[in-house]
Amino acid sequence: MTAPTFTPATPADVDGLLDLERRCFPQPWGRESIAGELAAEGGASLVLRDPEADDRTLACLFYRFIDLEAHLFRVAVSPELRRRGIGAALVGEFIRQARGRGMHAAVLEVGAANAGALALYRRSGFRPVGTRRGYYNGGREDAVILKLELTESSPGT
């Protein structure tokens, strides 16, 4: 696969991001959540669009720089494109941008039952540092807190 090209999301992407959310998550973000992330101070995003299909949104990642930490909030890859390296490329670009901005660490939370996402983040160098009990699915699933130290010797892209 050719390396994907990611660009920041814009307000014009909201409908495509809503569609992607619905295809990827049992509890998708709504219009207000997406618009809020696009407008958030310190917020940023990466989007992969399909130029051959009216720029349909294929994948996205939302994050914020808060103090000296990069907080990853959301990663979505269209179900038919999973396991092709797109998620790893998104996370790698997030890490590259965080390092470029001088962030000391990257952090995120992921559902304890989400084995695919946990494996992706661990391959990218993230390590578990804590748990939030009953954080997801109406209190039925724990969140694993993962962290990546962003030093020159740390793993990740």
N, C-alpha and C positions, 0 to 999 in steps of 0.2 A: 504494500500500500504506500502511495506517495504520502509524505508528511502533510498532515492537515494544516490549514491556515486558519488561525483563530483571530477574530477581531472583537472589539468591545460591542456589547449589546447597546442598542439605542431604543428610544421609545417606539420606533416603528417596528421593533421586534416583538412587542408584547404579545400579539396574537399568536405568533409562531412559538414563543416560549410557553404560552398557556397550552397550546396543543401538545408540545413536548412534555410538559408536566403531566398532562392527562394520560399520555402514553407510557409514562415511566413510573408514576407513583400512585399508590392507593389513596393517599391524602395529598393531592397536588396543591401547590401554591395557587392562590387566586390572583386576579388582575392587580388588586391593591398591593399584595405582597411583592409581586414582580416590579411594579412601578416604584414601590418604596425602595427596593434594593437598587434600582437604576438611579434613584435620586439621592441615595444615602451618602452622607459625608464620609469620605474614605472608602466608599464602595467601588467595586470594579467587577467586571465580568469578562468572560471569554465565550464566544459563540462560534460554532461551526455551521455554516450554511451550505446547502446544496445548490450550486449555480445552475445545474441542469434541471432543477425542479422549482423554479421561481424563488430561489433562495430559501427554500424550506429549512427551518431550524432542525439540525440533526443532533446537536449536542451543545451543552452549556455548562459553565461553572461560575458561581457567584462567590465573591470574597470581599473582605474589608481589611484594610491596614489599620490597626488600633494600637496606638503607642508603638512598641517595637515588635508586635506580633502580627502575623498574617492569619486571619481567621477564615477558613474555608467553610462556607455555609451550604452550598448545594452543588452537586454534580449530577448531570443527567445525560445519558447517551441513549439515543433512539434504540428501542429493543432489537430491531433487525440489524443493527450495526455493532452490537456488543461483541466483545472478545476479538476485536480487530486492532486494538492498541489505541483507540481514540480516547478512552478514559485515562490511560497512562500518559498520553500526550497532553491532555488537558491539565492533569495534575503536575506534570513536568514543567509546563509553561507557567503555571501558578507559582511553583517553587522558584523558577528562574526570575520571575517578576518580583517576588518577595525578596530574594537575595539582592536583586538590582536596586531595590528601595532601601536596603540596609536593615531589613527585618532580622531580628535575632532568632525567631522561632516561627513555625507554622503550626496551627492547632485546628482540630476539628472534632466533631462528634459523629458517631455512626452507630446504627442499631446493632446490638450484639448478635442478632440472627442474620445479619447481612454479610454472609461469608465472602461473596464476591468482592464487595467494597472493602472489607477488612483486608483481604489478600492484596488488592490493588494498592491500598495505602501502605501496607507493610513492605511491599516490593519497592515503593517509592521512598522508604526509609523512615516512615512514621512508626512510633512505638507507643504502646498503651501506657497512660500515666494515671488513669482513674476511671471511675464508673459513675454514671448518674442513674440511680435506681428508678425504674418505672418511668423513664423519660418519653418513650415512644408508645404508640398504639394504645392510647388511653390507659397508660400505666402498666401495660402488660410486657413491655420490652425495655431492657436496660440500654443505655447509651454507653458506648466505650469512648473515652476521651483519648485521642491520639495526638502526639506531638512530634515534631521534627525540629531538631536544633539546626539552624541555618548557618553553620560555620563552613569554612572551606573544606574541611575534612569530612563533613557529614554526607551520607548517601543522598540520593535524589538527583534530579537533573539540574 
